[in-house]
Amino acid sequence: MKTITVTMLLFLMMIGINLDAQNTRNSESYGKTLNLGVGIGGYAGYYHHSGHMMPVLHLDYEFDVANSFTLAPFISFYTYRNDHEWQNNSYYYRQTDIPIGIKGTYYFDRIFEANSDWDFYLAGSLGFVLITSRWEDGYNGDKDYYPYPNPLFLDLHIGTEYHLNNKVGLFLDLSTGVSTIGLAIH
């Protein structure tokens, strides 16, 4: 299923890049943008292993690759805690995950003939996760009770940004992983 999704996403991006190459009269730049976001995740995509909702912090920086297409290296951060009963005592387990990767974004503004205050996009992100975990002092049970998830992931995104002015915007990014809202600084 992931192979089909990635193939379809790449196909849509290639069609979009070809359309943009034919229509260069409006060359809006989407790159050189710092996106700072917060989100809630935990039940979908890579994050489902936690089994509960948790806050996620996200940072990425977009740069232009082609008309209407950007790449953005990103880093996110979240941590969660689970309580675990062992030998009639309660111990906690804490895991901290730091997803790192790259997000490819195609903007549909020209196709939708969108007002310049709005951006609409479809994106895919690919990355890996740095995972650290620890058990509360005194716990001597099975330390592999909470298995690590696969460190590689792929998420799909659909989103929009509203430009407050030419330097700042507000965005909403709905994702198969963590959906975020945030501030875009151009």
N, C-alpha and C positions, 0 to 999 in steps of 0.2 A: 504494500500500500504506500509506503514511504517513497519507493522508487517511482510509482505512478504520479504521486503528488509533486515530487521534485521535477520530473519530466514535464508535467503540465505547467508548473511555475516557470521553468526555463523557456518553454515554448511561448507562453504569454509575454515574457520579458523580451524575447527575440522579436516577436511581432510588434510589440510596442516600440522597440528601438528602431525597427525598420520604418514604422509610421513616422517616428520623430525625425529620422534622417530625411524623409520626403517633405516634411513640413517644418522648416526651420525659421519661419517668420516670427515666432514667439519663442525666445530662448530663455525662459525663466530658469534661474538657478535655484536648486534645492539644497545644494551642498553648503559647506562651511557653516553647519548648524550643529550646535551642542544641544542635545535633548536630555533633560533631567526629569525622571519620572518616578512615581510611586505606584505600586499596584498591590493587588491581593491575589494570591494564588494558592494552590495546594491540592486541587482535585483533578487537574487536567494536564495533559502533555507530560513533559519531563517531571513536573512537580508533584504528580499524583502519589509518589511513594511516601510523602509525608503524611497523607491521610487526613489533613486538616488545613483550614485556611491560615495563611500567614502573610504578614506584610513583606513586600519585596521592594528594594531600591534599585533603580536602573539608571545607567549613564551610557550614552553613545555619542559619537561624533560623525556626522554625515559628510561625505565629499562626493562631488559630481564625478561620474564615470562616463555617461553619455546623456543626451537630451532626455530629461524626465527619469533618469535612472541614477541612483546613488548607492554607495556602499558605506556601511557604518560599523567600525569596530565597536564592540560594546562590552560592558561588564555589569553584572548585577550582583546583589547580595541578599541573602536571607538566612535566617537561623530559626530553628524550632527546638522544642523540648518535649520529650515524652516521659511520663512516669511509668515505672516498671516495678512490679511486685516480685520479690525474690526472698525466700525463706522468711515469710511473715514481716518483711520490711519493704518500705517503698524507696526506690532509688530512681534518680533521673538520668536520662540520656539526652545529651545535647548534640545536635548536628548543625554545622554551618556549611552552606554551599555557596560557591562563587562561580556562577556561569560566565564564561568568556567566549566570545565568538565574533562573527561578522553577520550583518543583516543587509540583504540586498532589497532595495525598495524601488518600485516603479510607480510614478505619479501619473494619474489619469486626468489631470486638470484639462488638458487640451481636448481629449476625447469627450469629456463631459461638458466642455465649454464653461468651466467653473469661473465664478467671480474671482478676482485676484486676491480677495480676502481669505479664500478657502483653498486647501490642498486635500486631495483624496488619493489614497495609495493602497497597494497590495504589496506584501513583502514576505520574505522567508528568511529565517535566521538559522544558522548552523554553528554549533560550538561544542565545547566540552565544559565539564564542571570540576572545579577543585573542591574536594570534600574533606572536612575534618570532623571528627567526632570524639566525644569523651563521655565516660561514665562517672557518676558521682563516686567520690572516695568511699571505700568500704565495699563496693559491689564486686563480688568475685564469681558471678554467674557467667552465663554464655554471653560474651561480648560481641558475638555475631548475631545476636537475636534480631536486631534491626539491620537487614541486609542493605548494602550500598546499591544505589541504582546504577544503571549504565551511565558512565560519565559523558557519553556522546548524545547529542540531541538535535532535533530539527523542529522548529516551530513555524507556523504560518500566521500572518498578520493581515488585518485590514484596518485602515485608520483614516483619520482626518486631522487637519490642523486648521485653526482659525487664527489669522494674523491680527494681533492687536494693533501693530504698526509694522514698519519695515525691519525692525530689530527683534521683536518679541512676538511669540505666538503661544497658543495653548493647544495641546494635542490630546487625542484619545486614540489608543492603540488596542484593538481587540485581538486576542491571540489564542492559539491552541495551548499555549503555556500560561503566561501571566499577562493579563490585561492591565495596561497602565494609563494614567493620566499624568500630564506634566507640562513643563515649560520648555519651549523651543527658543533658543537664543541664536539669532542669525548674525 
